[in-house]
């Protein structure tokens, strides 16, 4: 089984392959402007149907040989999932995600699985109020750090465009974190948002490095480095109060190399921490193309259905049929009501019969009056006698 692990940040893409539980060295590149063809050629690769060779041991394993992390834990166990997979942590947005999905299709590779932050997954439970708001790179890094720390509290520091500091206690509970500008962003914000500092930082000798620099250019750079280190040291003091002991510190991200010498606490550099977290997540999660729209997040290209399929789904959905059933019943009832109203109802039957009786009564009384008039006429004829009869004889 081959796992292609991809970590896409704001400015770079990192990837590695996990074959039979062994991770290859991490590769990284700036991916601004990349197309699907670039991802297919440089990251996804070809030959997915062939048997992959056993990958060399991860570079991360050598960086933890000081005993703070168990070296054996770097090797992710196998046997949970069958078949090749591509597992991705991406904070770059839908456009890049669609390019990766297209790249996988071009290369004949499996459909990418985009990890999403959840309340609980792969041994981590986050205290975030809305779990989906936790950056997936932070979530996956927490998974990897907890797996490596063997139950120790751990503070994960990722230094890139932004610097994030996250605390995970020994039980795997993500206690929260902090986000501050990374050192490079601190420097660029000063140069972009000021006039005098930008002008004075151009040219001239740089001078010696250190907290108290001798030039504006170094003052900006060193100030940003020490600021980042100061945030980390303060975070560790706060973490000790929460968990009762000073946690292990794991550094990752492209900017960690410049900051590590300034941190007063002992720490371990693990550049491929997010990739390791992806491997742990994949081991504990069945293969699937995960739909991000379910936890409230925007769907990615890998989870969208064709328009025709979505339309058919709306037509055949049991839920929609159930909702429309009362409307159909109501329409049928109205139609029957209109038909029924043409016939006398049960309630109107007595009044109908009464009206019929009144009509019949009127006809009967008329007949009686006619009979009475006839009888009076006959009586008059008898009283007049023969004279009346003679008077009424016709003249010949």
C-alpha positions as CSV (number, residue, x, y, z in Angstrom):
1,X,0.0,0.0,0.0
2,X,1.2,3.5,-0.9
3,X,0.1,6.7,0.8
4,X,0.8,10.0,-0.8
5,X,0.7,12.6,1.9
6,X,0.4,16.2,0.9
7,X,0.5,19.3,3.1
8,X,-0.5,22.6,1.3
9,X,0.1,25.8,3.2
10,X,-0.2,29.4,2.2
11,X,3.0,29.6,0.2
12,X,4.4,26.1,-0.2
13,X,3.4,22.5,-0.8
14,X,5.1,19.6,1.1
15,X,4.7,16.0,0.3
16,X,6.1,12.5,1.0
17,X,5.2,8.9,0.3
18,X,4.5,6.3,3.0
19,X,5.2,2.7,1.7
20,X,4.7,-0.2,4.1
21,X,4.8,2.1,7.1
22,X,8.0,3.9,6.2
23,X,8.0,7.5,5.1
24,X,10.2,9.0,2.5
25,X,12.0,12.3,3.1
26,X,9.8,15.3,2.8
27,X,9.9,17.3,-0.4
28,X,8.8,21.0,-0.6
29,X,8.3,23.7,-3.2
30,X,6.8,27.1,-3.6
31,X,3.5,26.4,-5.5
32,X,2.3,29.9,-6.5
33,X,0.7,29.7,-9.9
34,X,0.9,26.0,-10.3
35,X,-1.7,24.3,-12.6
36,X,-3.1,20.8,-12.5
37,X,-0.3,19.7,-14.8
38,X,2.3,21.0,-12.4
39,X,0.8,19.1,-9.5
40,X,0.5,15.9,-11.6
41,X,4.1,16.1,-12.8
42,X,5.8,17.2,-9.6
43,X,3.7,15.9,-6.7
44,X,1.3,13.2,-7.8
45,X,3.6,11.4,-10.2
46,X,3.0,8.4,-12.4
47,X,3.0,4.6,-12.1
48,X,0.3,4.2,-9.5
49,X,-0.6,0.8,-10.7
50,X,3.0,-0.6,-10.3
51,X,4.4,-2.0,-7.1
52,X,6.3,0.8,-5.3
53,X,9.7,0.1,-3.7
54,X,10.1,0.3,0.0
55,X,10.7,4.0,1.0
56,X,13.7,5.0,3.0
57,X,13.3,5.9,6.6
58,X,11.9,9.4,7.2
59,X,14.3,12.3,8.0
60,X,12.0,13.0,11.0
61,X,13.2,9.8,12.6
62,X,16.8,11.0,12.8
63,X,15.7,14.3,14.4
64,X,14.2,12.6,17.4
65,X,17.0,10.4,18.4
66,X,17.7,12.4,21.5
67,X,15.2,10.4,23.4
68,X,12.5,13.0,23.8
69,X,10.4,11.1,21.3
70,X,10.4,7.4,20.8
71,X,12.0,6.7,17.5
72,X,9.9,3.6,16.9
73,X,6.7,5.8,17.0
74,X,7.7,7.5,13.8
75,X,6.9,4.3,11.9
76,X,3.1,4.3,11.4
77,X,1.6,0.8,11.7
78,X,-0.1,-0.7,8.6
79,X,-3.0,-3.1,8.0
80,X,-6.0,-0.9,8.6
81,X,-6.6,0.3,5.0
82,X,-6.1,-1.5,1.7
83,X,-5.2,0.1,-1.5
84,X,-3.3,3.2,-2.5
85,X,-4.5,6.6,-1.2
86,X,-3.8,10.3,-1.5
87,X,-4.4,12.2,1.8
88,X,-4.2,16.0,1.8
89,X,-4.2,18.7,4.4
90,X,-4.9,22.0,2.6
91,X,-5.4,25.6,3.7
92,X,-4.9,27.0,0.2
93,X,-8.6,27.1,-0.8
94,X,-10.9,25.5,-3.4
95,X,-9.0,26.6,-6.5
96,X,-5.8,24.7,-5.4
97,X,-7.9,21.8,-4.2
98,X,-9.6,21.5,-7.6
99,X,-6.2,21.6,-9.3
100,X,-5.0,18.7,-7.1
101,X,-8.1,16.6,-7.8
102,X,-7.7,17.2,-11.5
103,X,-4.0,16.3,-11.3
104,X,-4.8,13.0,-9.6
105,X,-7.3,12.2,-12.4
106,X,-4.7,13.1,-15.1
107,X,-2.1,10.8,-13.4
108,X,-4.6,7.9,-13.0
109,X,-4.1,8.1,-9.2
110,X,-6.8,7.7,-6.5
111,X,-9.2,10.5,-5.8
112,X,-7.6,12.7,-3.1
113,X,-9.1,12.7,0.4
114,X,-9.1,16.2,2.0
115,X,-8.9,16.0,5.8
116,X,-11.2,18.3,7.8
117,X,-11.0,19.4,11.4
118,X,-13.5,17.5,13.6
119,X,-14.4,17.5,17.3
120,X,-12.7,14.1,17.7
121,X,-10.5,12.1,15.3
122,X,-7.4,9.9,15.4
123,X,-6.8,10.3,19.1
124,X,-7.4,14.1,19.3
125,X,-10.4,15.9,20.8
126,X,-10.4,19.7,20.4
127,X,-11.8,22.2,22.8
128,X,-12.4,24.6,20.0
129,X,-15.9,26.1,20.2
130,X,-16.5,25.4,16.5
131,X,-14.1,22.6,15.5
132,X,-14.3,23.4,11.8
133,X,-12.7,26.8,12.4
134,X,-9.5,25.2,13.6
135,X,-7.1,25.2,10.7
136,X,-6.7,21.7,9.4
137,X,-2.9,21.9,9.4
138,X,-3.0,22.6,13.1
139,X,-5.5,19.8,13.7
140,X,-3.4,17.3,11.8
141,X,-0.2,18.5,13.4
142,X,-1.8,17.9,16.8
143,X,-2.6,14.3,15.7
144,X,1.0,13.7,14.7
145,X,2.4,15.3,17.9
146,X,0.2,13.3,20.2
147,X,1.1,10.1,18.5
148,X,4.8,10.8,18.8
149,X,4.9,12.2,22.4
150,X,3.7,8.9,24.0
151,X,1.2,10.5,26.3
152,X,3.3,13.5,27.3
153,X,1.8,17.0,27.1
154,X,3.1,18.6,24.0
155,X,3.2,22.2,22.6
156,X,3.2,22.3,18.8
157,X,4.7,25.4,17.2
158,X,4.5,25.9,13.5
159,X,6.4,28.9,12.1
160,X,5.5,29.9,8.6
161,X,3.6,32.9,7.2
162,X,1.7,32.8,10.5
163,X,3.0,31.3,13.7
164,X,0.7,29.0,15.6
165,X,1.2,27.6,19.1
166,X,-1.1,24.7,20.2
167,X,-1.3,22.7,23.4
168,X,-2.2,19.1,23.6
169,X,-2.4,17.4,27.0
170,X,-1.4,13.8,27.8
171,X,-4.9,12.5,27.1
172,X,-5.0,13.9,23.5
173,X,-7.2,16.9,24.4
174,X,-6.4,19.9,22.3
175,X,-6.6,22.8,24.8
176,X,-6.5,25.6,22.2
177,X,-3.8,27.7,20.8
178,X,-2.5,31.1,19.7
179,X,-1.9,32.7,16.2
180,X,0.5,35.5,15.7
181,X,2.3,36.8,12.5
182,X,5.3,34.8,11.6
183,X,8.7,36.5,11.6
184,X,8.7,37.2,7.9
185,X,5.2,38.7,8.1
186,X,6.3,40.9,10.9
187,X,9.2,42.3,8.9
188,X,7.1,42.8,5.7
189,X,4.3,44.5,7.6
190,X,6.8,47.1,9.0
191,X,8.4,47.7,5.6
192,X,5.0,48.0,3.9
193,X,3.2,50.1,6.5
194,X,5.9,52.6,7.4
195,X,7.9,55.1,5.5
196,X,10.8,56.0,7.7
197,X,11.7,52.5,8.8
198,X,11.5,51.3,5.2
199,X,13.8,54.0,4.0
200,X,16.3,53.5,6.8
201,X,16.3,49.7,6.3
202,X,17.6,50.0,2.7
203,X,21.3,49.6,2.2
204,X,24.1,50.3,4.7
205,X,26.0,47.8,6.8
206,X,24.0,45.1,8.6
207,X,26.2,44.8,11.7
208,X,26.2,42.1,14.2
209,X,23.1,40.1,15.1
210,X,21.5,40.0,18.5
211,X,18.6,41.5,20.4
212,X,20.2,44.9,20.4
213,X,21.1,45.4,16.7
214,X,23.3,48.2,15.3
215,X,21.3,48.9,12.1
216,X,17.7,49.3,11.2
217,X,17.8,46.4,8.9
218,X,19.0,44.0,11.6
219,X,16.8,45.6,14.2
220,X,13.7,44.6,12.2
221,X,14.9,41.1,11.5
222,X,16.2,40.3,15.0
223,X,13.2,42.0,16.6
224,X,10.9,39.6,14.7
225,X,12.9,36.5,15.6
226,X,13.1,37.4,19.3
227,X,9.4,38.3,19.3
228,X,8.5,34.8,18.0
229,X,10.8,33.1,20.5
230,X,9.3,35.2,23.4
231,X,5.8,34.2,22.4
232,X,6.9,30.5,22.5
233,X,8.6,30.8,26.0
234,X,5.6,32.6,27.4
235,X,3.2,30.0,26.0
236,X,5.2,27.2,27.7
237,X,4.8,29.0,31.0
238,X,1.0,29.3,30.5
239,X,0.9,25.6,29.4
240,X,2.7,24.5,32.6
241,X,-0.1,26.1,34.7
242,X,-2.8,24.3,32.7
243,X,-1.4,20.8,32.5
244,X,0.8,20.8,35.7
245,X,4.1,20.2,33.9
246,X,6.3,21.8,31.3
247,X,5.2,20.2,27.9
248,X,7.5,18.9,25.2
249,X,8.0,21.4,22.4
250,X,7.8,20.3,18.7
251,X,8.8,22.9,16.1
252,X,7.8,22.7,12.5
253,X,7.5,25.0,9.5
254,X,10.0,26.8,7.3
255,X,10.8,29.5,9.8
256,X,11.6,27.2,12.7
257,X,15.3,26.9,11.9
258,X,15.9,30.6,12.6
259,X,13.9,30.6,15.8
260,X,15.0,27.4,17.5
261,X,18.3,28.8,18.9
262,X,16.5,31.6,20.7
263,X,14.0,29.4,22.5
264,X,15.0,28.8,26.2
265,X,13.2,25.5,26.5
266,X,14.3,22.3,25.1
267,X,12.5,21.6,21.8
268,X,12.6,19.1,18.9
269,X,12.4,20.1,15.2
270,X,10.1,18.0,13.1
271,X,9.7,19.5,9.7
272,X,7.3,16.8,8.4
273,X,5.0,16.8,11.5
274,X,1.9,17.5,9.4
275,X,2.7,14.7,7.0
276,X,3.2,12.3,10.0
277,X,-0.2,13.4,11.3
278,X,-1.7,12.7,7.9
279,X,-0.3,9.2,8.1
280,X,-1.7,8.6,11.5
281,X,-5.1,9.9,10.4
282,X,-5.1,7.7,7.3
283,X,-4.3,4.7,9.4
284,X,-7.3,5.3,11.7
285,X,-9.7,6.5,9.1
286,X,-11.2,4.2,6.4
287,X,-10.6,5.2,2.8
288,X,-13.2,7.7,1.6
289,X,-13.6,11.0,-0.2
290,X,-14.7,13.1,2.7
291,X,-17.5,15.6,2.1
292,X,-16.5,18.9,3.9
293,X,-20.1,20.4,3.5
294,X,-21.4,18.1,6.3
295,X,-19.4,20.0,9.2
296,X,-20.5,23.4,7.7
297,X,-17.3,23.9,5.6
298,X,-17.3,24.6,1.8
299,X,-17.2,21.5,-0.3
300,X,-14.0,20.7,-2.2
301,X,-13.6,19.7,-5.8
302,X,-13.0,16.1,-4.8
303,X,-16.4,15.9,-3.1
304,X,-18.7,17.7,-5.6
305,X,-21.2,15.6,-7.6
306,X,-22.0,16.4,-11.2
307,X,-24.9,18.7,-11.7
308,X,-27.1,16.0,-13.3
309,X,-26.5,13.7,-10.3
310,X,-27.5,16.5,-7.9
311,X,-30.7,17.2,-9.9
312,X,-31.6,13.6,-10.0
313,X,-31.0,13.4,-6.3
314,X,-33.4,16.2,-5.6
315,X,-36.1,14.4,-7.7
316,X,-35.7,11.1,-6.0
317,X,-34.9,12.2,-2.5
318,X,-37.2,10.4,0.1
319,X,-37.0,13.5,2.3
320,X,-38.3,15.8,-0.4
321,X,-41.0,13.3,-1.3
322,X,-42.1,13.1,2.4
323,X,-42.2,16.9,2.6
324,X,-44.3,17.2,-0.6
325,X,-46.8,14.5,0.4
326,X,-48.9,16.8,2.7
327,X,-49.1,19.3,-0.1
328,X,-50.5,16.6,-2.4
329,X,-53.0,15.4,0.2
330,X,-54.2,19.0,0.7
331,X,-54.7,19.5,-3.0
332,X,-56.6,16.2,-3.3
333,X,-58.8,17.2,-0.4
334,X,-59.5,20.6,-2.0
335,X,-60.5,18.9,-5.3
336,X,-62.8,16.5,-3.5
337,X,-64.3,19.3,-1.6
338,X,-65.2,21.1,-4.7
339,X,-66.8,18.0,-6.2
340,X,-68.7,17.2,-3.0
341,X,-70.0,20.7,-2.6
342,X,-72.2,20.1,-5.7
343,X,-74.2,17.5,-3.8
344,X,-76.3,18.2,-0.6
345,X,-74.2,17.5,2.4
346,X,-75.4,15.6,5.4
347,X,-75.8,18.8,7.4
348,X,-77.9,20.5,4.7
349,X,-80.2,17.5,4.2
350,X,-82.9,18.5,6.8
351,X,-83.2,22.0,5.4
352,X,-83.4,20.6,1.9
353,X,-86.2,18.2,2.9
354,X,-88.0,21.1,4.6
355,X,-87.8,23.2,1.5
356,X,-89.2,20.3,-0.5
357,X,-92.1,19.9,1.9
358,X,-92.9,23.6,1.8
359,X,-93.2,23.4,-2.0
360,X,-95.3,20.3,-1.8
361,X,-97.5,21.9,0.8
362,X,-98.0,25.0,-1.4
363,X,-99.1,22.7,-4.3
364,X,-101.6,20.7,-2.0
365,X,-103.3,23.9,-0.6
366,X,-103.8,25.1,-4.2
367,X,-105.5,21.9,-5.1
368,X,-107.8,22.2,-2.0
369,X,-108.8,25.8,-3.0
370,X,-109.6,24.6,-6.5
371,X,-111.8,21.8,-5.1
372,X,-113.7,24.2,-2.8
373,X,-114.5,26.5,-5.6
374,X,-115.9,23.7,-7.7
375,X,-118.2,22.5,-4.8
376,X,-119.5,26.1,-4.3
377,X,-120.3,26.4,-8.0
378,X,-122.2,23.1,-7.9
379,X,-124.2,24.2,-4.9
380,X,-125.3,27.4,-6.6
381,X,-126.4,25.5,-9.6
382,X,-128.7,23.3,-7.5
383,X,-130.2,26.2,-5.7
384,X,-131.2,28.0,-8.9
385,X,-133.2,25.0,-10.0
386,X,-135.0,24.7,-13.3
387,X,-135.0,28.5,-13.9
388,X,-131.4,28.7,-13.9
389,X,-131.3,25.7,-16.1
390,X,-133.7,27.3,-18.6
391,X,-131.7,30.5,-18.6
392,X,-128.6,28.6,-19.4
393,X,-130.2,26.6,-22.3
394,X,-128.6,27.6,-25.6
395,X,-130.7,29.5,-28.2
396,X,-131.4,27.4,-31.4
